[in-house]
Amino acid sequence: MRIDAIMNRRSIRRFAPRPVEREKLEAILRAAMQAPSGKNSQCWEFLVLEDRGDMDAVSTMSPYAQCARNAQAMIVVLGQRERIDPDVPIWIQDLSAATMNALTQIEAEGLGATWLCMYPFPERCAAMRDYFRLPDRVIPFCAIALGYKLQEKAPEDRYDPDRVHWGAY
Ligand SMILES: Cc1cc2nc3c(=O)[nH]c(=O)nc-3n(C[C@H](O)[C@H](O)[C@H](O)COP(=O)(O)O)c2cc1C
């Protein structure tokens, strides 16, 4: 069975000037928190941004975050330090799973988004921490810029049988 929200999703970096409804944002956050996590740590928190100035500020925090300037909303994914084992950095997988669930829900809601990488770049994380006055107990992981799509991108079929090893390598 083809899951459209997975197979059609592409990174969208241009957004229509139309606010994203609160119910949609909540559905996206609900999907993110539904993700699996190592030892069921659920080591995530989310900072939701809708203020133009805040999203413009994020656009300057990474050389690859310019599209934040067009975003209508943003979800900053944060790691909870007290639930993270620094010797076993599995929290990165946990937060990636949450982020991916959010991206899939965003597509299902008829919206578009792009994953903006913050962690593990120290200068990007520091900029986030300073601007949003994040306490030390959370680690900025990534930002999801989202909104109604102002661009359409065709789905790409990336299935490559040469990368699959059935039974033995
Ligand atoms: C871990 C990760 C980090 C990414 N960081 C950025 C980023 O900082 N800026 C950006 O514009 N896109 C970023 N992307 C989006 C990728 O460029 C995009 O997913 C990739 O080119 C494939 O295109 P698609 O999402 O349309 O399928 C990131 C994606 C992932 C998974």
The ligand as a MOL file (V3000), in Angstrom:
LIG
                    3D

  0  0  0     0  0            999 V3000
M  V30 BEGIN CTAB
M  V30 COUNTS 31 33 0 0 0
M  V30 BEGIN ATOM
M  V30 1 C 19.1670 15.7290 8.6680 0
M  V30 2 C 18.7000 16.6890 7.6120 0
M  V30 3 C 19.1470 17.9810 7.6100 0
M  V30 4 C 18.7040 18.8960 6.6490 0
M  V30 5 N 19.1080 20.1940 6.7330 0
M  V30 6 C 18.6340 21.0860 5.8420 0
M  V30 7 C 18.9530 22.4710 5.9840 0
M  V30 8 O 19.6540 22.8710 6.9280 0
M  V30 9 N 18.4530 23.3410 5.0650 0
M  V30 10 C 17.6610 22.9150 4.0250 0
M  V30 11 O 17.2480 23.7710 3.2230 0
M  V30 12 N 17.3300 21.6140 3.8640 0
M  V30 13 C 17.7880 20.6950 4.7600 0
M  V30 14 N 17.4110 19.3730 4.6560 0
M  V30 15 C 16.5430 18.9510 3.5530 0
M  V30 16 C 17.3090 18.1540 2.4860 0
M  V30 17 O 18.1030 19.0070 1.7190 0
M  V30 18 C 16.2820 17.3790 1.6270 0
M  V30 19 O 15.5350 16.5110 2.4350 0
M  V30 20 C 16.9570 16.5720 0.5260 0
M  V30 21 O 17.5780 17.4190 -0.4190 0
M  V30 22 C 15.9720 15.6560 -0.2190 0
M  V30 23 O 14.9380 16.4050 -0.7940 0
M  V30 24 P 13.4040 16.1980 -0.3860 0
M  V30 25 O 13.2510 16.5090 1.0670 0
M  V30 26 O 12.6300 17.1330 -1.2640 0
M  V30 27 O 13.0320 14.7610 -0.6280 0
M  V30 28 C 17.8230 18.4690 5.6180 0
M  V30 29 C 17.3690 17.1470 5.6310 0
M  V30 30 C 17.7740 16.2800 6.6200 0
M  V30 31 C 17.2110 14.8790 6.6480 0
M  V30 END ATOM
M  V30 BEGIN BOND
M  V30 1 1 1 2
M  V30 2 1 2 3
M  V30 3 2 2 30
M  V30 4 2 3 4
M  V30 5 1 4 5
M  V30 6 1 4 28
M  V30 7 2 5 6
M  V30 8 1 6 7
M  V30 9 1 6 13
M  V30 10 2 7 8
M  V30 11 1 7 9
M  V30 12 1 9 10
M  V30 13 2 10 11
M  V30 14 1 10 12
M  V30 15 2 12 13
M  V30 16 1 13 14
M  V30 17 1 14 15
M  V30 18 1 14 28
M  V30 19 1 15 16
M  V30 20 1 16 17
M  V30 21 1 16 18
M  V30 22 1 18 19
M  V30 23 1 18 20
M  V30 24 1 20 21
M  V30 25 1 20 22
M  V30 26 1 22 23
M  V30 27 1 23 24
M  V30 28 2 24 25
M  V30 29 1 24 26
M  V30 30 1 24 27
M  V30 31 2 28 29
M  V30 32 1 29 30
M  V30 33 1 30 31
M  V30 END BOND
M  V30 END CTAB
M  END
